[in-house]
Amino acid sequence: MRAKVLSRPVLLSIAGLALTLGGPFVYGALLFDARMRASGAPAWPLMVLGLLLGGLAVRADARRRFKVALAAEVLFLALFAYGFFQLSSLPPAAEAARIESAIDFTLPDQDGKPVTLSERWVKGPQLLLFYRGSW
Amino acid sequence: MAELGELGEVQAELEKRGGGILAVSVDAPQESRAVVARKHLPFPILSDAGRSVIQSYGLVHARGGPGGSDIAIPAKLLIDTRGRILWRAIAHRIQDRPDPADVLAVVRKL
């Protein structure tokens, strides 16, 4: 079987799709890094580059298949941006942003033993860390 | 939850000053016990199953959790020995996670 040489628009189109679809996966793999996670840094340039390559493919060959690939890339980038900025937005925490003193409480720890915040802070500085849970 | 494992150094610096980290989630104690064991956490996880604490701090993400339950908005508050809040970081988006280095720098100056 002879290998078929792929034309330039086909290569551009495939590379464009790969980069645009791959961007979020690279992002997913780098979630452990706080700054990467917050900014989405690796995903955006990859996806935009993919879009550019898809655009170049359409410019080189205006057939429908290349336009469909480009449209898929635009849609994918839009979906990622929607998820990143919109679906992930949290309600404003006005009270936590404004209060100057901690509000005391007593809660059970993982062994059911009650812990009172003010009894801890008199001994030394406390970092109170609210998180979304283990689910 | 990945952020819990990265705080060993912060905990060590706080311990030097007689303090420590207190994590809070709405999970039941037994769920948190598994997390503390699995991640070998050097600090406790407190259970705000009744949501009263996240309510009082204004940190309720209504229907943000599994099955539409209310959970906490991710936040870090550094409290001094008089109960004053010295530093805080509150997430605006789910993916916001302050770098542990930021809070470490503040703790080292205490």
gemmi code that builds the backbone of each chain (N, CA, C; Angstrom):
import gemmi

chains = {
    "A": [
        ("MET", (0.841, -1.202, 0.000), (0.000, 0.000, 0.000), (0.879, 1.255, 0.000)),
        ("ARG", (0.628, 2.089, -0.980), (1.427, 3.309, -1.072), (0.867, 4.405, -0.187)),
        ("ALA", (1.755, 5.046, 0.544), (1.296, 6.151, 1.401), (0.867, 7.320, 0.529)),
        ("LYS", (-0.281, 7.825, 0.840), (-0.787, 8.967, 0.088), (-0.181, 10.244, 0.674)),
        ("VAL", (0.347, 11.071, -0.164), (0.889, 12.331, 0.328), (-0.273, 13.287, 0.597)),
        ("LEU", (-0.331, 13.776, 1.803), (-1.444, 14.670, 2.155), (-1.161, 16.069, 1.635)),
        ("SER", (-2.190, 16.685, 1.105), (-2.026, 18.042, 0.568), (-1.873, 19.048, 1.714)),
        ("ARG", (-1.372, 20.211, 1.386), (-1.109, 21.234, 2.400), (-2.375, 21.644, 3.174)),
        ("PRO", (-3.480, 21.907, 2.464), (-4.692, 22.272, 3.232), (-5.142, 21.172, 4.186)),
        ("VAL", (-5.001, 19.917, 3.757), (-5.410, 18.809, 4.629), (-4.532, 18.788, 5.881)),
        ("LEU", (-3.216, 18.949, 5.687), (-2.295, 18.968, 6.832), (-2.617, 20.125, 7.770)),
        ("LEU", (-2.838, 21.296, 7.180), (-3.167, 22.480, 7.994), (-4.426, 22.235, 8.801)),
        ("SER", (-5.404, 21.656, 8.122), (-6.700, 21.435, 8.758), (-6.566, 20.441, 9.911)),
        ("ILE", (-5.822, 19.363, 9.667), (-5.650, 18.346, 10.720), (-4.891, 18.938, 11.905)),
        ("ALA", (-3.817, 19.683, 11.609), (-3.035, 20.295, 12.684), (-3.895, 21.288, 13.468)),
        ("GLY", (-4.714, 22.045, 12.738), (-5.595, 23.021, 13.386), (-6.573, 22.349, 14.332)),
        ("LEU", (-7.195, 21.257, 13.859), (-8.148, 20.531, 14.708), (-7.437, 19.945, 15.927)),
        ("ALA", (-6.253, 19.384, 15.676), (-5.519, 18.750, 16.787), (-5.180, 19.771, 17.859)),
        ("LEU", (-4.719, 20.951, 17.439), (-4.336, 21.969, 18.420), (-5.560, 22.494, 19.170)),
        ("THR", (-6.635, 22.761, 18.441), (-7.831, 23.322, 19.071), (-8.455, 22.327, 20.044)),
        ("LEU", (-8.518, 21.049, 19.626), (-9.087, 20.039, 20.520), (-8.114, 19.698, 21.644)),
        ("GLY", (-6.815, 19.799, 21.356), (-5.801, 19.411, 22.340), (-5.622, 20.434, 23.445)),
        ("GLY", (-5.891, 21.705, 23.146), (-5.690, 22.776, 24.132), (-6.284, 22.465, 25.498)),
        ("PRO", (-7.587, 22.138, 25.550), (-8.194, 21.847, 26.847), (-7.580, 20.637, 27.542)),
        ("PHE", (-7.084, 19.662, 26.752), (-6.465, 18.483, 27.382), (-5.141, 18.857, 28.030)),
        ("VAL", (-4.378, 19.699, 27.342), (-3.121, 20.178, 27.930), (-3.442, 20.944, 29.218)),
        ("TYR", (-4.502, 21.773, 29.156), (-4.945, 22.509, 30.342), (-5.281, 21.537, 31.471)),
        ("GLY", (-6.036, 20.490, 31.124), (-6.435, 19.498, 32.119), (-5.235, 18.839, 32.777)),
        ("ALA", (-4.189, 18.609, 31.987), (-2.997, 17.943, 32.510), (-2.193, 18.867, 33.416)),
        ("LEU", (-2.404, 20.175, 33.288), (-1.604, 21.134, 34.061), (-2.387, 21.781, 35.206)),
        ("LEU", (-3.550, 21.180, 35.547), (-4.412, 21.766, 36.584), (-3.723, 21.851, 37.947)),
        ("PHE", (-2.706, 21.013, 38.158), (-2.026, 21.007, 39.459), (-1.292, 22.314, 39.730)),
        ("ASP", (-0.972, 23.053, 38.673), (-0.259, 24.315, 38.857), (-1.272, 25.438, 39.048)),
        ("ALA", (-1.207, 26.105, 40.214), (-2.244, 27.085, 40.565), (-2.374, 28.194, 39.509)),
        ("ARG", (-1.239, 28.677, 39.017), (-1.310, 29.798, 38.074), (-1.849, 29.364, 36.719)),
        ("MET", (-1.388, 28.205, 36.252), (-1.900, 27.654, 34.980), (-3.401, 27.412, 35.095)),
        ("ARG", (-3.784, 26.864, 36.238), (-5.182, 26.512, 36.462), (-6.068, 27.755, 36.439)),
        ("ALA", (-5.599, 28.814, 37.073), (-6.416, 30.020, 37.168), (-6.472, 30.775, 35.847)),
        ("SER", (-5.396, 30.752, 35.083), (-5.343, 31.568, 33.871), (-5.762, 30.801, 32.622)),
        ("GLY", (-5.655, 29.479, 32.647), (-5.899, 28.710, 31.429), (-4.780, 28.905, 30.421)),
        ("ALA", (-3.630, 29.384, 30.908), (-2.530, 29.812, 30.034), (-2.196, 28.859, 28.890)),
        ("PRO", (-2.038, 27.550, 29.122), (-1.592, 26.738, 27.989), (-2.671, 26.517, 26.940)),
        ("ALA", (-3.930, 26.595, 27.336), (-5.009, 26.262, 26.394), (-5.219, 27.354, 25.343)),
        ("TRP", (-5.198, 28.608, 25.772), (-5.567, 29.692, 24.842), (-4.653, 29.792, 23.634)),
        ("PRO", (-3.316, 29.881, 23.790), (-2.479, 30.001, 22.589), (-2.581, 28.792, 21.675)),
        ("LEU", (-2.694, 27.591, 22.250), (-2.816, 26.388, 21.420), (-4.080, 26.443, 20.585)),
        ("MET", (-5.190, 26.834, 21.247), (-6.479, 26.835, 20.539), (-6.519, 27.927, 19.481)),
        ("VAL", (-5.951, 29.085, 19.783), (-5.957, 30.177, 18.813), (-5.065, 29.832, 17.622)),
        ("LEU", (-3.923, 29.189, 17.905), (-3.038, 28.751, 16.828), (-3.766, 27.734, 15.939)),
        ("GLY", (-4.488, 26.830, 16.566), (-5.275, 25.854, 15.812), (-6.276, 26.534, 14.893)),
        ("LEU", (-6.904, 27.567, 15.425), (-7.885, 28.327, 14.651), (-7.218, 29.002, 13.444)),
        ("LEU", (-6.027, 29.550, 13.670), (-5.287, 30.198, 12.579), (-4.936, 29.190, 11.486)),
        ("LEU", (-4.477, 28.005, 11.911), (-4.136, 26.977, 10.922), (-5.377, 26.554, 10.148)),
        ("GLY", (-6.498, 26.407, 10.861), (-7.759, 26.070, 10.197), (-8.142, 27.140, 9.183)),
        ("GLY", (-7.899, 28.403, 9.550), (-8.187, 29.520, 8.652), (-7.292, 29.490, 7.431)),
        ("LEU", (-6.021, 29.154, 7.640), (-5.079, 29.047, 6.506), (-5.499, 27.925, 5.562)),
        ("ALA", (-5.999, 26.835, 6.146), (-6.459, 25.716, 5.315), (-7.601, 26.163, 4.413)),
        ("VAL", (-8.533, 26.940, 4.974), (-9.682, 27.424, 4.184), (-9.200, 28.387, 3.094)),
        ("ARG", (-8.187, 29.192, 3.457), (-7.660, 30.130, 2.472), (-6.990, 29.390, 1.307)),
        ("ALA", (-6.343, 28.279, 1.611), (-5.658, 27.508, 0.570), (-6.633, 26.683, -0.254)),
        ("ASP", (-7.731, 26.277, 0.369), (-8.686, 25.413, -0.323), (-10.071, 25.691, 0.264)),
        ("ALA", (-10.935, 26.287, -0.536), (-12.217, 26.766, -0.009), (-13.302, 25.696, -0.018)),
        ("ARG", (-12.919, 24.443, -0.176), (-13.956, 23.403, -0.191), (-14.625, 23.269, 1.175)),
        ("ARG", (-15.820, 22.692, 1.149), (-16.677, 22.695, 2.330), (-16.043, 21.994, 3.523)),
        ("ARG", (-15.321, 20.905, 3.268), (-14.791, 20.118, 4.397), (-13.867, 20.968, 5.277)),
        ("PHE", (-13.117, 21.889, 4.610), (-12.190, 22.715, 5.393), (-12.940, 23.789, 6.179)),
        ("LYS", (-14.022, 24.254, 5.579), (-14.860, 25.229, 6.305), (-15.538, 24.572, 7.504)),
        ("VAL", (-15.965, 23.334, 7.314), (-16.601, 22.608, 8.427), (-15.594, 22.433, 9.573)),
        ("ALA", (-14.343, 22.085, 9.210), (-13.312, 21.909, 10.238), (-13.084, 23.220, 10.980)),
        ("LEU", (-13.026, 24.314, 10.225), (-12.810, 25.624, 10.856), (-13.980, 25.981, 11.777)),
        ("ALA", (-15.195, 25.706, 11.298), (-16.378, 25.999, 12.116), (-16.340, 25.190, 13.408)),
        ("ALA", (-15.896, 23.927, 13.305), (-15.804, 23.072, 14.500), (-14.804, 23.661, 15.488)),
        ("GLU", (-13.710, 24.198, 14.959), (-12.698, 24.788, 15.838), (-13.227, 26.032, 16.551)),
        ("VAL", (-13.927, 26.874, 15.793), (-14.515, 28.085, 16.386), (-15.491, 27.690, 17.494)),
        ("LEU", (-16.340, 26.699, 17.186), (-17.339, 26.249, 18.151), (-16.665, 25.693, 19.408)),
        ("PHE", (-15.597, 24.928, 19.217), (-14.916, 24.313, 20.344), (-14.258, 25.355, 21.241)),
        ("LEU", (-13.649, 26.332, 20.587), (-13.013, 27.413, 21.361), (-14.080, 28.193, 22.138)),
        ("ALA", (-15.225, 28.438, 21.476), (-16.301, 29.176, 22.138), (-16.835, 28.394, 23.339)),
        ("LEU", (-16.979, 27.082, 23.178), (-17.480, 26.250, 24.279), (-16.502, 26.248, 25.453)),
        ("PHE", (-15.218, 26.147, 25.131), (-14.207, 26.146, 26.195), (-14.221, 27.480, 26.941)),
        ("ALA", (-14.296, 28.569, 26.176), (-14.320, 29.904, 26.788), (-15.569, 30.063, 27.652)),
        ("TYR", (-16.698, 29.549, 27.170), (-17.951, 29.637, 27.932), (-17.812, 28.883, 29.259)),
        ("GLY", (-17.273, 27.675, 29.189), (-17.086, 26.880, 30.399), (-16.104, 27.545, 31.352)),
        ("PHE", (-15.013, 28.069, 30.781), (-13.943, 28.638, 31.598), (-14.413, 29.885, 32.332)),
        ("PHE", (-15.125, 30.754, 31.611), (-15.481, 32.048, 32.200), (-16.876, 32.066, 32.810)),
        ("GLN", (-17.812, 31.342, 32.193), (-19.199, 31.492, 32.599), (-19.635, 30.404, 33.572)),
        ("LEU", (-19.500, 29.157, 33.167), (-19.989, 28.058, 34.006), (-19.229, 27.984, 35.320)),
        ("SER", (-17.982, 28.479, 35.315), (-17.145, 28.330, 36.502), (-17.261, 29.515, 37.450)),
        ("SER", (-18.055, 30.522, 37.096), (-18.078, 31.710, 37.947), (-18.812, 31.405, 39.250)),
        ("LEU", (-18.281, 31.959, 40.333), (-18.840, 31.722, 41.659), (-19.593, 32.961, 42.110)),
        ("PRO", (-20.584, 32.790, 43.007), (-21.276, 33.970, 43.514), (-20.301, 34.866, 44.297)),
        ("PRO", (-20.537, 36.181, 44.317), (-19.636, 37.060, 45.062), (-19.732, 36.780, 46.558)),
        ("ALA", (-18.586, 36.824, 47.231), (-18.550, 36.555, 48.677), (-18.316, 37.868, 49.400)),
        ("ALA", (-19.326, 38.724, 49.394), (-19.173, 40.087, 49.911), (-18.784, 40.107, 51.387)),
        ("GLU", (-19.450, 39.261, 52.184), (-19.207, 39.241, 53.625), (-17.756, 38.851, 53.928)),
        ("ALA", (-17.296, 37.781, 53.298), (-15.927, 37.305, 53.549), (-14.895, 38.320, 53.077)),
        ("ALA", (-15.242, 39.100, 52.068), (-14.306, 40.099, 51.553), (-14.249, 41.313, 52.470)),
        ("ARG", (-15.333, 41.569, 53.246), (-15.446, 42.803, 54.014), (-15.027, 42.656, 55.477)),
        ("ILE", (-15.377, 41.528, 56.103), (-15.174, 41.401, 57.547), (-13.706, 41.603, 57.931)),
        ("GLU", (-13.497, 42.262, 59.067), (-12.134, 42.523, 59.531), (-11.706, 41.563, 60.626)),
        ("SER", (-12.696, 40.982, 61.302), (-12.387, 40.002, 62.344), (-13.054, 38.676, 62.008)),
        ("ALA", (-12.392, 37.599, 62.398), (-12.944, 36.272, 62.156), (-14.196, 36.068, 63.001)),
        ("ILE", (-15.130, 35.299, 62.476), (-16.342, 34.964, 63.212), (-16.084, 33.621, 63.887)),
        ("ASP", (-16.228, 33.594, 65.201), (-15.881, 32.374, 65.945), (-16.885, 31.262, 65.667)),
        ("PHE", (-16.419, 30.031, 65.760), (-17.304, 28.875, 65.585), (-16.689, 27.671, 66.265)),
        ("THR", (-17.515, 26.670, 66.470), (-17.052, 25.356, 66.927), (-17.586, 24.318, 65.959)),
        ("LEU", (-16.690, 23.542, 65.372), (-17.087, 22.502, 64.419), (-16.332, 21.214, 64.750)),
        ("PRO", (-16.929, 20.054, 64.419), (-16.213, 18.792, 64.642), (-15.122, 18.592, 63.588)),
        ("ASP", (-13.981, 18.052, 64.003), (-12.949, 17.706, 63.024), (-13.267, 16.326, 62.434)),
        ("GLN", (-12.325, 15.767, 61.678), (-12.589, 14.497, 60.976), (-12.797, 13.320, 61.925)),
        ("ASP", (-12.393, 13.468, 63.186), (-12.625, 12.415, 64.167), (-13.819, 12.727, 65.074)),
        ("GLY", (-14.555, 13.801, 64.746), (-15.718, 14.176, 65.528), (-15.393, 15.019, 66.751)),
        ("LYS", (-14.111, 15.357, 66.926), (-13.680, 16.132, 68.100), (-13.948, 17.613, 67.840)),
        ("PRO", (-14.669, 18.300, 68.760), (-14.991, 19.704, 68.491), (-13.757, 20.605, 68.521)),
        ("VAL", (-13.687, 21.512, 67.563), (-12.593, 22.484, 67.487), (-13.207, 23.876, 67.504)),
        ("THR", (-12.748, 24.722, 68.439), (-13.239, 26.094, 68.528), (-12.167, 27.035, 67.993)),
        ("LEU", (-12.560, 27.831, 67.003), (-11.592, 28.682, 66.307), (-10.861, 29.631, 67.253)),
        ("SER", (-11.606, 30.307, 68.165), (-10.966, 31.314, 69.019), (-9.955, 30.683, 69.986)),
        ("GLU", (-10.204, 29.398, 70.365), (-9.242, 28.714, 71.242), (-7.945, 28.421, 70.499)),
        ("ARG", (-8.053, 28.341, 69.165), (-6.856, 28.103, 68.347), (-6.109, 29.399, 68.087)),
        ("TRP", (-6.870, 30.450, 67.745), (-6.152, 31.661, 67.321), (-5.406, 32.341, 68.477)),
        ("VAL", (-5.867, 32.130, 69.736), (-5.111, 32.731, 70.850), (-3.721, 32.086, 70.993)),
        ("LYS", (-3.585, 30.863, 70.461), (-2.291, 30.168, 70.569), (-1.336, 30.562, 69.447)),
        ("GLY", (-1.888, 30.961, 68.300), (-1.036, 31.310, 67.168), (-1.888, 31.559, 65.936)),
        ("PRO", (-1.284, 32.131, 64.890), (-2.053, 32.474, 63.687), (-2.655, 31.229, 63.010)),
        ("GLN", (-3.860, 31.387, 62.539), (-4.580, 30.282, 61.902), (-4.883, 30.621, 60.448)),
        ("LEU", (-4.677, 29.648, 59.584), (-5.135, 29.797, 58.200), (-6.427, 29.008, 58.056)),
        ("LEU", (-7.524, 29.738, 57.898), (-8.831, 29.113, 57.708), (-8.987, 28.870, 56.213)),
        ("LEU", (-9.210, 27.614, 55.850), (-9.196, 27.246, 54.444), (-10.523, 26.591, 54.068)),
        ("PHE", (-11.363, 27.325, 53.371), (-12.643, 26.775, 52.931), (-12.443, 26.109, 51.573)),
        ("TYR", (-12.931, 24.880, 51.450), (-12.818, 24.241, 50.130), (-14.101, 23.487, 49.799)),
        ("ARG", (-14.163, 23.069, 48.541), (-15.431, 22.574, 47.999), (-15.786, 21.154, 48.423)),
        ("GLY", (-14.835, 20.446, 49.050), (-15.156, 19.118, 49.504), (-14.540, 18.045, 48.630)),
        ("SER", (-14.721, 16.795, 49.051), (-13.959, 15.696, 48.439), (-14.686, 15.045, 47.275)),
        ("TRP", (-15.878, 15.479, 46.951), (-16.658, 14.818, 45.897), (-16.019, 14.955, 44.528)),
    ],
    "B": [
        ("MET", (-9.653, 20.283, 45.405), (-9.119, 19.675, 46.607), (-7.607, 19.481, 46.538)),
        ("ALA", (-7.079, 19.578, 45.331), (-5.633, 19.398, 45.160), (-4.846, 20.363, 46.040)),
        ("GLU", (-5.452, 21.514, 46.336), (-4.735, 22.536, 47.103), (-4.371, 22.061, 48.515)),
        ("LEU", (-5.125, 21.089, 49.043), (-4.873, 20.646, 50.423), (-3.486, 20.025, 50.570)),
        ("GLY", (-3.049, 19.322, 49.547), (-1.785, 18.620, 49.632), (-0.568, 19.522, 49.527)),
        ("GLU", (-0.762, 20.761, 49.087), (0.380, 21.632, 48.801), (0.723, 22.552, 49.970)),
        ("LEU", (0.092, 22.331, 51.119), (0.186, 23.311, 52.184), (1.087, 22.881, 53.335)),
        ("GLY", (1.875, 21.848, 53.124), (2.751, 21.346, 54.184), (3.688, 22.412, 54.728)),
        ("GLU", (4.261, 23.197, 53.805), (5.215, 24.213, 54.210), (4.523, 25.345, 54.976)),
        ("VAL", (3.318, 25.694, 54.530), (2.539, 26.726, 55.203), (2.218, 26.275, 56.627)),
        ("GLN", (1.812, 24.993, 56.748), (1.495, 24.445, 58.065), (2.725, 24.492, 58.977)),
        ("ALA", (3.891, 24.130, 58.441), (5.122, 24.123, 59.238), (5.450, 25.530, 59.744)),
        ("GLU", (5.301, 26.521, 58.874), (5.592, 27.908, 59.267), (4.605, 28.399, 60.329)),
        ("LEU", (3.341, 28.010, 60.187), (2.328, 28.412, 61.171), (2.599, 27.731, 62.515)),
        ("GLU", (2.989, 26.455, 62.465), (3.269, 25.710, 63.711), (4.412, 26.354, 64.504)),
        ("LYS", (5.412, 26.868, 63.765), (6.530, 27.556, 64.428), (6.026, 28.726, 65.269)),
        ("ARG", (4.888, 29.280, 64.880), (4.319, 30.440, 65.569), (3.157, 30.035, 66.472)),
        ("GLY", (3.004, 28.750, 66.722), (1.968, 28.256, 67.619), (0.609, 28.074, 66.964)),
        ("GLY", (0.546, 28.299, 65.660), (-0.731, 28.226, 64.949), (-0.836, 27.021, 64.044)),
        ("GLY", (-1.692, 27.142, 63.038), (-1.865, 26.027, 62.102), (-2.974, 26.298, 61.108)),
        ("ILE", (-3.174, 25.321, 60.247), (-4.239, 25.405, 59.236), (-5.477, 24.706, 59.771)),
        ("LEU", (-6.651, 25.276, 59.512), (-7.923, 24.612, 59.763), (-8.700, 24.611, 58.452)),
        ("ALA", (-8.843, 23.442, 57.842), (-9.634, 23.340, 56.613), (-11.097, 23.146, 56.989)),
        ("VAL", (-11.998, 23.700, 56.184), (-13.437, 23.572, 56.427), (-14.128, 23.163, 55.132)),
        ("SER", (-14.944, 22.127, 55.181), (-15.801, 21.785, 54.052), (-17.162, 21.358, 54.617)),
        ("VAL", (-18.109, 21.113, 53.720), (-19.432, 20.677, 54.189), (-19.515, 19.149, 54.273)),
        ("ASP", (-18.395, 18.478, 53.983), (-18.389, 17.012, 54.044), (-18.587, 16.516, 55.479)),
        ("ALA", (-19.131, 15.324, 55.608), (-19.253, 14.691, 56.928), (-17.859, 14.324, 57.439)),
        ("PRO", (-17.679, 14.267, 58.787), (-16.354, 13.947, 59.340), (-15.739, 12.676, 58.754)),
        ("GLN", (-16.561, 11.639, 58.553), (-15.964, 10.383, 58.056), (-15.424, 10.518, 56.634)),
        ("GLU", (-16.044, 11.377, 55.814), (-15.498, 11.609, 54.468), (-14.153, 12.326, 54.568)),
        ("SER", (-14.092, 13.314, 55.474), (-12.847, 14.063, 55.643), (-11.753, 13.206, 56.268)),
        ("ARG", (-12.175, 12.248, 57.098), (-11.177, 11.372, 57.711), (-10.421, 10.619, 56.617)),
        ("ALA", (-11.151, 10.177, 55.606), (-10.515, 9.469, 54.490), (-9.544, 10.379, 53.737)),
        ("VAL", (-9.926, 11.667, 53.582), (-9.064, 12.619, 52.862), (-7.783, 12.872, 53.660)),
        ("VAL", (-7.939, 13.083, 54.972), (-6.773, 13.350, 55.825), (-5.811, 12.159, 55.778)),
        ("ALA", (-6.380, 10.932, 55.815), (-5.538, 9.734, 55.801), (-4.848, 9.579, 54.441)),
        ("ARG", (-5.611, 9.761, 53.373), (-5.064, 9.521, 52.026), (-3.969, 10.514, 51.687)),
        ("LYS", (-4.180, 11.784, 52.076), (-3.221, 12.826, 51.712), (-2.199, 13.086, 52.818)),
        ("HIS", (-2.296, 12.335, 53.914), (-1.394, 12.511, 55.065), (-1.368, 13.971, 55.495)),
        ("LEU", (-2.544, 14.569, 55.623), (-2.608, 15.996, 55.929), (-2.140, 16.252, 57.359)),
        ("PRO", (-1.296, 17.262, 57.551), (-0.815, 17.592, 58.896), (-1.751, 18.548, 59.629)),
        ("PHE", (-2.963, 18.727, 59.130), (-3.923, 19.622, 59.771), (-5.318, 19.008, 59.670)),
        ("PRO", (-6.259, 19.438, 60.540), (-7.596, 18.831, 60.529), (-8.511, 19.419, 59.441)),
        ("ILE", (-9.526, 18.652, 59.088), (-10.603, 19.170, 58.241), (-11.858, 19.209, 59.110)),
        ("LEU", (-12.431, 20.396, 59.244), (-13.626, 20.552, 60.071), (-14.865, 20.378, 59.196)),
        ("SER", (-15.910, 19.842, 59.828), (-17.128, 19.523, 59.092), (-18.218, 20.550, 59.371)),
        ("ASP", (-18.530, 21.358, 58.347), (-19.622, 22.333, 58.452), (-20.838, 21.777, 57.712)),
        ("ALA", (-21.251, 20.571, 58.118), (-22.350, 19.900, 57.419), (-23.637, 20.716, 57.478)),
        ("GLY", (-23.815, 21.498, 58.553), (-25.016, 22.322, 58.679), (-24.932, 23.633, 57.920)),
        ("ARG", (-23.794, 23.916, 57.311), (-23.575, 25.128, 56.489), (-23.649, 26.420, 57.294)),
        ("SER", (-23.656, 26.336, 58.637), (-23.829, 27.571, 59.408), (-22.588, 28.461, 59.322)),
        ("VAL", (-21.400, 27.861, 59.272), (-20.169, 28.661, 59.229), (-19.997, 29.306, 57.853)),
        ("ILE", (-20.179, 28.533, 56.786), (-20.040, 29.146, 55.451), (-21.120, 30.220, 55.256)),
        ("GLN", (-22.259, 30.011, 55.907), (-23.319, 31.038, 55.875), (-22.835, 32.321, 56.544)),
        ("SER", (-22.262, 32.187, 57.746), (-21.880, 33.387, 58.500), (-20.732, 34.129, 57.815)),
        ("TYR", (-19.902, 33.413, 57.084), (-18.793, 34.054, 56.363), (-19.200, 34.509, 54.952)),
        ("GLY", (-20.453, 34.241, 54.599), (-20.894, 34.615, 53.245), (-20.192, 33.815, 52.169)),
        ("LEU", (-19.886, 32.569, 52.470), (-19.138, 31.736, 51.523), (-19.976, 30.539, 51.058)),
        ("VAL", (-21.259, 30.777, 50.807), (-22.128, 29.701, 50.336), (-22.212, 29.763, 48.811)),
        ("HIS", (-21.837, 28.679, 48.177), (-22.103, 28.538, 46.746), (-23.370, 27.692, 46.632)),
        ("ALA", (-24.515, 28.406, 46.530), (-25.805, 27.730, 46.538), (-25.914, 26.773, 45.343)),
        ("ARG", (-26.331, 25.549, 45.596), (-26.505, 24.497, 44.585), (-25.244, 24.241, 43.769)),
        ("GLY", (-24.082, 24.554, 44.346), (-22.831, 24.355, 43.610), (-22.255, 22.956, 43.767)),
        ("GLY", (-22.827, 22.173, 44.642), (-22.252, 20.866, 44.955), (-22.997, 19.716, 44.306)),
        ("PRO", (-22.649, 18.493, 44.691), (-23.289, 17.323, 44.093), (-24.774, 17.286, 44.425)),
        ("GLY", (-25.591, 16.965, 43.422), (-27.031, 16.889, 43.632), (-27.664, 18.211, 44.012)),
        ("GLY", (-27.030, 19.313, 43.591), (-27.600, 20.629, 43.860), (-27.472, 21.073, 45.312)),
        ("SER", (-26.555, 20.461, 46.054), (-26.373, 20.872, 47.450), (-25.530, 22.149, 47.531)),
        ("ASP", (-25.633, 22.824, 48.674), (-24.833, 24.042, 48.884), (-23.449, 23.650, 49.386)),
        ("ILE", (-22.426, 24.266, 48.807), (-21.063, 23.993, 49.264), (-20.336, 25.314, 49.483)),
        ("ALA", (-19.081, 25.225, 49.917), (-18.311, 26.433, 50.213), (-17.721, 27.027, 48.941)),
        ("ILE", (-17.640, 28.356, 48.918), (-16.829, 29.057, 47.930), (-15.381, 28.942, 48.410)),
        ("PRO", (-14.464, 28.494, 47.559), (-13.079, 28.340, 48.024), (-12.513, 29.671, 48.519)),
        ("ALA", (-11.943, 29.662, 49.720), (-11.387, 30.889, 50.295), (-10.326, 30.542, 51.323)),
        ("LYS", (-9.371, 31.454, 51.473), (-8.367, 31.324, 52.533), (-8.363, 32.610, 53.333)),
        ("LEU", (-8.428, 32.484, 54.675), (-8.357, 33.653, 55.544), (-7.281, 33.415, 56.594)),
        ("LEU", (-6.353, 34.328, 56.663), (-5.288, 34.223, 57.671), (-5.684, 35.073, 58.873)),
        ("ILE", (-5.741, 34.433, 60.051), (-6.247, 35.067, 61.271), (-5.117, 35.201, 62.283)),
        ("ASP", (-4.979, 36.396, 62.860), (-3.905, 36.587, 63.849), (-4.379, 36.195, 65.247)),
        ("THR", (-3.520, 36.410, 66.249), (-3.812, 35.912, 67.594), (-4.881, 36.738, 68.310)),
        ("ARG", (-5.352, 37.802, 67.670), (-6.477, 38.548, 68.235), (-7.752, 38.363, 67.399)),
        ("GLY", (-7.698, 37.436, 66.467), (-8.880, 37.130, 65.675), (-9.102, 38.051, 64.497)),
        ("ARG", (-8.105, 38.895, 64.232), (-8.255, 39.785, 63.073), (-7.820, 39.073, 61.794)),
        ("ILE", (-8.457, 39.445, 60.693), (-8.114, 38.834, 59.409), (-6.985, 39.649, 58.774)),
        ("LEU", (-5.821, 39.005, 58.636), (-4.628, 39.689, 58.141), (-4.537, 39.652, 56.625)),
        ("TRP", (-5.068, 38.600, 56.047), (-4.894, 38.349, 54.620), (-6.024, 37.430, 54.181)),
        ("ARG", (-6.495, 37.619, 52.972), (-7.540, 36.710, 52.479), (-7.436, 36.534, 50.979)),
        ("ALA", (-7.895, 35.401, 50.531), (-7.980, 35.140, 49.092), (-9.283, 34.395, 48.875)),
        ("ILE", (-10.169, 34.979, 48.062), (-11.484, 34.384, 47.818), (-11.599, 34.086, 46.325)),
        ("ALA", (-12.007, 32.871, 46.000), (-12.101, 32.488, 44.583), (-13.287, 33.177, 43.911)),
        ("HIS", (-13.056, 33.687, 42.718), (-14.136, 34.240, 41.904), (-14.625, 33.226, 40.878)),
        ("ARG", (-13.722, 32.323, 40.522), (-14.099, 31.236, 39.626), (-13.606, 29.931, 40.233)),
        ("ILE", (-14.230, 28.821, 39.830), (-13.912, 27.523, 40.430), (-12.422, 27.208, 40.289)),
        ("GLN", (-11.841, 27.630, 39.185), (-10.429, 27.263, 38.952), (-9.434, 28.171, 39.670)),
        ("ASP", (-9.936, 29.233, 40.336), (-9.030, 30.120, 41.084), (-8.427, 29.395, 42.283)),
        ("ARG", (-7.126, 29.367, 42.352), (-6.440, 28.798, 43.518), (-5.245, 29.688, 43.814)),
        ("PRO", (-5.260, 30.387, 44.947), (-4.074, 31.184, 45.231), (-2.855, 30.279, 45.376)),
        ("ASP", (-1.769, 30.708, 44.838), (-0.514, 29.974, 44.935), (-0.126, 29.874, 46.410)),
        ("PRO", (0.216, 28.667, 46.933), (0.625, 28.570, 48.342), (1.780, 29.515, 48.673)),
        ("ALA", (2.574, 29.878, 47.670), (3.708, 30.785, 47.901), (3.229, 32.154, 48.390)),
        ("ASP", (2.044, 32.582, 47.946), (1.524, 33.898, 48.344), (1.276, 33.964, 49.845)),
        ("VAL", (0.569, 32.955, 50.369), (0.251, 32.954, 51.796), (1.504, 32.664, 52.615)),
        ("LEU", (2.402, 31.867, 52.050), (3.659, 31.554, 52.733), (4.457, 32.828, 53.005)),
        ("ALA", (4.495, 33.715, 52.038), (5.230, 34.974, 52.188), (4.642, 35.810, 53.333)),
        ("VAL", (3.315, 35.810, 53.437), (2.653, 36.587, 54.496), (2.943, 35.966, 55.862)),
        ("VAL", (2.843, 34.626, 55.948), (3.055, 33.939, 57.222), (4.484, 34.169, 57.720)),
        ("ARG", (5.433, 34.138, 56.809), (6.845, 34.280, 57.221), (7.132, 35.643, 57.836)),
        ("LYS", (6.283, 36.622, 57.511), (6.498, 37.974, 58.067), (5.850, 38.134, 59.439)),
        ("LEU", (5.100, 37.134, 59.883), (4.402, 37.272, 61.181), (5.396, 37.192, 62.339)),
    ],
}
model = gemmi.Model(1)
for chain_id, residues in chains.items():
    chain = gemmi.Chain(chain_id)
    for i, (resn, *xyz) in enumerate(residues, 1):
        res = gemmi.Residue()
        res.name, res.seqid = resn, gemmi.SeqId(i, " ")
        for name, pos in zip(("N", "CA", "C"), xyz):
            atom = gemmi.Atom()
            atom.name, atom.element = name, gemmi.Element(name[0])
            atom.pos, atom.b_iso = gemmi.Position(*pos), 0.0
            res.add_atom(atom)
        chain.add_residue(res)
    model.add_chain(chain)
structure = gemmi.Structure()
structure.add_model(model)
structure.setup_entities()
